[in-house]
Amino acid sequence: MVWFLTALALLLLGGVLSLVLSRSRKTASLVGAISASAGGAVVLLQSFDVLISGQSQSLRLAWSVPFGSANMAVDPLSAVFAVVIALVTMLAAVYGTEYLRTHADKKNLGVSWFFFNLLTASMLMVVAARNGVLFLISWELMSLASFFLVTQEDEKETVRRAGWIYLVAMHVGTAFLLVLFLLLGKDSGTLDFDRLSTAAAPSWVFFVLAVVGFGTKAGFIPMHVWLPEAHPAAPSHVSAVMSGVMIKTGIYGLLRMLTLFGSLPAWWGWTFVGIGVVSGVMGVLYALAQHDLKRLLAYHSVENIGIIALGLGVGVLGISYKSSAMAALGLTGCLLHVINHALFKSLLFLGAGSVLHATGTGELDRLGGLLKRMPITGATFLVGSAAISGLPPLNGFVSEFLICLGAMIGLSGQVSLTASPLMGVLVVGGLALIGGLAAACFTKALGVVFLGEPRSGDVAEAHEVGRAMRWPMIVLAGLCVLIGLTAPLWPVVLQPAVAAIVPQQSSIAAEAARPLTGVVVGSCILLGLVVVLVQVRRQLLVRRRVEQAVTWDCGYTAPAPRMQYTASSFARPLVLLFRLFLQPRDDIDRPQGLFPKHAVLHTHAPDLFRRYVYEPLFAAIVWTTSKLRWLQEGRIQIYVLYIALTIFVLFIWKLR
């Protein structure tokens, strides 16, 4: 654990130095980025060592805090999450050195880098903590650091509102986790993970507390309402970290809790499958109806957390039904999608940040034609779009394939006859529907943003971003391709981490590698044919003159950019198809006269959970608390009386 503590020290020291040197914006950014990269590199080395050797590294120190101890460990399960945290934050830090230059005149960049490094260190501590008090302190630091990063542009009212929604949601989740750990440590008198007991309450109580507490951070529907508000409000490199890795700490918490229970009821698995289907389908449907690029990507985080929950559900069902193959494949797909989503979602948020940096807007209906002006951003965004849509031979396909493979084992008769059809409909059918809708959504996003003609003057003047912003996107895009082309290796790589939950699954990795090898070989043949055809076309055109002309103009003598599809018009058929779930509203300004100059269509799909659940709930809370304002007298004597009465009641309760 020496290297892990060294990495934490580098991160915290770099953050403090950035704060001290904040008067020199360039120096503060340089120190913050270098320390984040150095700390991440050290964590990568230690995590790879743990994954390769399969041996955990631990440290336990005394700590004079009730129920607390400085108990830390990095086992293969922690190492998987530590790798993605370190990798994404390193690349985001490099990206942020250039991205934040536009804020240098308005914001204290030293403060931003301090909280960025604190967020990284706290996430690493969450996956390494083996004591409930240490875990909750790290969890709270992670929430507070990300809150200050989300509200960096606090002069905007929308950013302030997003920050408060995020803070309230995180503390509600933390309250559930606090109760969870208190119950787990009630009998043993300690909150060390290896001594926690589930005897204090029925198992369903622990399950509900864990799902709500960790699911709020992960973004499960209906606890997701903070996510589409906070991610668009944060700087883009912070959005990449929050969406790519921070929300995965909720998944880590759920996986870690599974190791504490001896037997897992089947209804736990079905609950995860249900959460996965609802989150996946509703997340991508809400994404389809969005007009802001970062908000669209935020809803896709809800979708992909749903896919991860599906893998988790298949794994838990495999454990419950005593099918080690099903359990191992489901959990392998779950963990691999954690890695894959960290890569392609970070890539897409960095791509959105590059668009925002170059054009000043993320509104889809003002963009267009950026592929000619930003070819590297466009090409990497295309890779990320294909990966998130689950298309081979990219990484998103591999993890979804493993989850489907686990569900197919359930269909083959290794689970009950009643459960098999339900498994096929929910898991296989759900993944197919999610993938199809995601492909449609990113066809819209990619087409409206990068193809066609610019829809505004600022977009027409856009140019490619600098090297510090380009290279992190190139690296992430390359990793998306690399994982896809090395798919058969990943069940073997993740086997030690899966073994923490499913010990007996030694032959599963080899079995999963066979179908993946066929997919990779077929994909490589297809890619080879594409390369050959491109070369043949190039040779055929060597001695021919290639002319450029306008595309089909529909008979117009002067085609204008407004004649293109908008984001609303492209998505409208699908939005109307699912109008029962989205309840969209159309704002239409119809064309008037023989030669109309103006016509507008906007499709709005408000978040139904926010409108019909949270807004009425919080309105009721505000109304109730307003009736109790008479208790706030403003006199110290009254407050002292309240304290005395509270102490008296507690004494009576203790003596009871």
ABEGO torsion letter per residue (X at the ends): XAAAAAAAAAAAAAAAAAAAAAABAAAAAAAAAAAAAAAAAAAAAAAAAAAAAGBBBBBBBBBBBBGBBBBBBBBAAAAAAAAAAAAAAAAAAAAAAAAAAAAAAABBAAAAAAAAAAAAAAAAAAAABABAAAAAAAAAAAAAAAAAAAAABAABAAAAAAAAAAAAAAAAAAAAAAAAAAAAAAAAGBABAAABBAAABBAAAAAAAAAAAAAAAAGBOAAAAAAAAAAAABBAAAAAAAAAAAAAAAAAAAAAAAAABABBBAAAAAAAAAAAAAAAAAAAAAAAABABAAAAAAAAAAAAAAAAAAAAAAAAAAAAAGBAAAAAAAAAAAAAAAAAAAAAAAAAAAAAAAAAAAAGBABAAABEGAAAABAAAAAAAAAAAAAAAGBOABAAAAAAAAAAAAAAAAAAGABBAAAAAAAAAAAAAAAAAAAAAAAAAAAAAAAAAABEBBABAAAAABBBBBAAAAAAAAAAAAAAAAAAAAAAAAAAAAAAAAAAABABAAAAAAAAAAAAAAAAAAAAAAAAAAAAAAAAAAAAAAABBBBBBBBBAGGBABBBAAABBBAAAAAAAAAAAAAAAAGBBBBBBBBBEABBABBBBBBBBBBAAAAAAAAAAAAAAAAAAAAAAAABAGBAAAAAAAAAAAAAAAAAAAAX
